[in-house]
Amino acid sequence: MPHVFINYRTGDGERTAALLDQELSRRFGQDRVFRASRSITPGEAYPEVLLTALRHSCVLLAVVGPDWTNFRSRLQDPDDWVRKEIEAAFECGLIVVPVLDGRKTDRLNKAAMPPELARLADLQSVPFDSTHDTEAGVRRIGDLVAELVPELRDLIQPGEPSPKSTSVHNSIGDVSGTSVQAGDFSGDVGGTIVKNSHGAVHTGSGSIYNNSRHVSGDRYISGTGTTYTEGDHHGDVHQRFGEPERPQDDRR
């Protein structure tokens, strides 16, 4: 049964809920974390599944986005599931931690909530910014959960990094010899052969604009697979172009 229940409002926090689910599941096991959109199997009676999972949990993470209290009419509805889950967590004696999602999200105000949820405003919250240093943010919440629920077994060895994106972002200066780069690349490299490139590539002197819009003087270059080379270039360029786009000023 789960130990951590993630409470969130669709349209105001589901992305952060998914990030927390991914990190906590990786760290403690998927069966220890409950998030409705992942944990409820199609065809199951969701009210029963939700309440059963909640009653067997130790911690409820209430994801509160910038528009959370703007759903005031729904919060006033006793049948609203975001409200029902939090109320049930209070009734079952769970630890409830508000996760303030985004820099623009302020602490909760009792005046903006129904009396049944007013207690939520008194609880110490955790800030989380999904647009800045997300990895550190989810790791910090994972550490908090591990402290609050000591019986959770951490599946990750100390010092083991979180999974990285498949893209590689790098910047490189002058290179003499062989240089291999996988994923996205930017920078200046002297004497380079590029094969099967997807994305922007800059090599040697001059500018190369690959698959992008560019204006140079009175020239407007665009289209599917556009490559525009400016400056010194040696060798052949073979390119197939799609339908060019009109300059933005001409769009109406």
C-alpha positions in Angstrom: 0.0 0.0 0.0 1.2 3.6 -0.6 2.8 5.7 2.1 2.7 9.0 0.1 -0.5 10.4 -1.3 -0.2 13.3 -3.9 -3.2 15.6 -3.9 -3.5 18.1 -6.8 -5.9 20.1 -8.8 -6.1 19.4 -12.6 -5.3 22.7 -14.3 -3.3 24.0 -11.3 -0.4 21.7 -10.3 -0.7 18.4 -12.3 2.8 18.9 -13.8 4.4 19.3 -10.5 2.4 16.4 -9.1 3.8 14.2 -12.0 7.3 15.4 -11.2 7.0 14.5 -7.6 5.4 11.2 -8.4 8.3 10.4 -10.8 11.0 11.2 -8.2 9.4 9.6 -5.2 8.5 6.5 -7.2 12.1 6.2 -8.4 13.4 6.7 -4.9 10.9 4.7 -2.8 9.1 2.4 -5.3 6.0 3.1 -7.4 3.8 1.1 -5.1 4.7 3.5 -2.2 3.3 6.6 -4.0 -0.3 7.3 -5.0 -1.2 9.8 -7.7 -4.7 9.3 -9.1 -4.1 9.7 -12.8 -1.4 7.0 -12.6 -2.5 4.8 -9.8 -6.1 4.2 -10.6 -6.6 1.5 -13.3 -9.3 2.1 -15.9 -12.5 0.5 -14.8 -11.8 0.7 -11.1 -14.3 2.6 -8.8 -12.1 5.7 -8.2 -13.9 6.9 -5.0 -13.2 3.6 -3.2 -9.6 3.4 -4.6 -8.8 7.0 -3.6 -10.1 6.7 0.0 -8.5 3.3 0.5 -5.1 4.6 -0.6 -5.6 7.7 1.5 -6.4 5.8 4.7 -3.3 3.6 4.3 -0.9 6.5 3.6 1.3 8.4 6.1 1.8 11.7 4.3 -0.4 13.8 1.9 1.4 16.3 -0.3 -1.1 19.0 -1.2 0.2 20.6 -4.4 -1.0 24.3 -4.3 -0.5 26.2 -7.5 -1.0 30.0 -8.1 -4.7 29.5 -9.1 -5.5 27.0 -6.3 -7.8 29.4 -4.3 -9.3 30.7 -7.6 -11.2 27.5 -7.7 -13.1 28.8 -4.8 -16.5 27.7 -6.0 -15.2 24.1 -6.3 -13.5 24.2 -2.9 -16.9 25.2 -1.4 -18.4 22.1 -2.8 -18.2 19.2 -0.3 -18.0 16.7 -3.2 -14.9 18.3 -4.7 -12.3 15.6 -4.6 -9.3 17.9 -3.9 -11.2 19.1 -0.8 -12.5 15.6 0.1 -9.0 14.2 0.0 -7.5 16.9 2.3 -10.4 16.5 4.7 -10.0 12.8 4.8 -6.3 13.2 5.5 -7.1 15.4 8.5 -9.6 12.9 9.8 -7.2 10.0 9.4 -4.4 11.9 11.2 -2.0 12.0 8.2 0.8 14.5 8.0 -0.3 17.1 5.5 2.3 19.2 3.7 1.3 22.0 1.4 3.7 22.2 -1.6 3.6 25.8 -3.0 4.0 25.4 -6.7 5.7 28.3 -8.4 7.3 31.6 -7.4 4.0 33.4 -7.7 2.2 31.1 -5.3 1.7 32.8 -1.9 1.0 31.1 1.4 -2.7 30.1 1.8 -5.1 32.5 3.4 -7.8 31.1 5.6 -10.3 33.7 4.4 -10.1 32.2 0.9 -10.9 28.7 2.0 -13.9 26.9 3.4 -13.7 26.4 7.2 -13.1 22.7 6.8 -9.8 23.5 5.0 -8.8 26.5 7.1 -6.3 24.3 9.0 -4.3 23.9 5.9 -3.2 27.6 6.0 -1.6 27.0 9.4 0.6 24.2 8.2 4.3 24.7 7.4 4.6 24.6 3.6 7.4 23.7 1.2 8.2 26.0 -1.8 8.7 24.3 -5.2 9.6 26.0 -8.4 9.2 23.7 -11.4 10.9 26.3 -13.7 14.2 26.6 -11.8 16.5 23.8 -10.4 13.7 21.2 -10.5 16.1 18.4 -9.7 17.1 20.0 -6.4 13.5 20.8 -5.6 12.2 17.2 -6.0 15.2 15.8 -4.2 14.6 18.2 -1.2 10.9 17.0 -1.0 12.1 13.4 -1.3 14.4 14.0 1.7 11.6 15.5 3.6 9.3 12.5 2.9 12.1 10.2 4.0 12.4 12.1 7.4 8.6 12.1 7.9 8.2 8.4 7.1 11.2 6.5 8.4 9.8 3.2 7.5 10.1 4.1 3.8 13.1 2.2 2.3 15.2 4.4 0.1 16.0 2.4 -3.1 18.6 4.9 -4.3 22.1 4.7 -3.1 23.5 7.9 -1.4 25.0 10.2 -4.0 23.3 8.5 -7.0 22.0 11.3 -9.3 18.5 11.6 -10.6 18.0 10.5 -14.2 19.1 13.1 -16.7 17.4 14.3 -19.8 18.4 12.5 -23.0 19.4 15.9 -24.5 23.0 17.1 -24.0 23.6 20.8 -23.8 27.2 22.0 -24.1 29.3 24.9 -25.2 32.8 24.5 -26.5 35.5 26.7 -27.7 38.3 26.0 -30.3 39.0 22.3 -30.7 42.1 20.6 -32.2 41.5 16.9 -32.9 38.5 14.8 -32.5 35.4 16.0 -30.6 32.2 14.0 -30.3 29.0 15.5 -29.1 25.6 13.8 -28.7 22.3 15.7 -28.4 22.0 19.5 -28.7 25.1 21.5 -29.4 26.1 25.1 -29.5 29.5 26.8 -29.8 32.4 27.4 -32.2 34.5 24.6 -33.5 37.3 24.8 -36.1 37.4 22.0 -38.7 34.3 19.9 -38.1 32.4 17.3 -40.0 28.7 17.1 -39.0 26.5 14.2 -40.1 22.8 13.7 -39.5 22.4 16.8 -37.5 19.1 17.7 -35.9 19.0 21.2 -34.4 21.3 24.2 -34.7 25.0 23.7 -35.7 27.7 26.3 -35.8 31.0 25.2 -37.3 34.1 27.1 -38.5 34.0 30.8 -39.4 30.9 32.6 -40.5 27.3 31.8 -39.4 25.2 28.8 -40.3 21.5 28.9 -39.5 19.9 25.5 -39.7 16.1 24.9 -39.8 15.3 28.4 -38.5 14.1 31.9 -39.5 16.8 34.5 -40.2 16.9 38.0 -41.5 20.1 39.3 -42.9 19.9 42.9 -44.3 17.0 42.8 -46.7 17.1 39.0 -47.0 14.5 36.9 -45.2 15.3 33.2 -45.1 12.9 30.5 -43.9 11.3 27.2 -44.6 11.5 23.5 -43.7 15.1 22.5 -43.4 16.4 26.0 -44.2 20.2 26.4 -44.1 21.8 29.8 -44.5 25.6 30.1 -44.6 27.4 33.4 -44.3 31.1 33.9 -44.4 33.9 31.5 -45.5 32.8 28.0 -46.4 34.6 25.1 -48.2 32.9 22.0 -49.5 29.5 21.1 -50.8 26.1 21.8 -49.3 23.2 19.7 -50.3 19.8 20.7 -49.0 16.1 20.1 -49.8 13.7 22.9 -49.0 10.1 23.0 -48.1 7.6 25.7 -48.7 9.1 29.0 -47.5 7.3 31.1 -44.9 6.4 34.7 -45.3 8.1 37.3 -43.2 6.2 37.9 -40.0 5.3 41.4 -41.0 3.3 40.0 -43.9 1.2 37.6 -41.8 -2.4 38.8 -41.3 
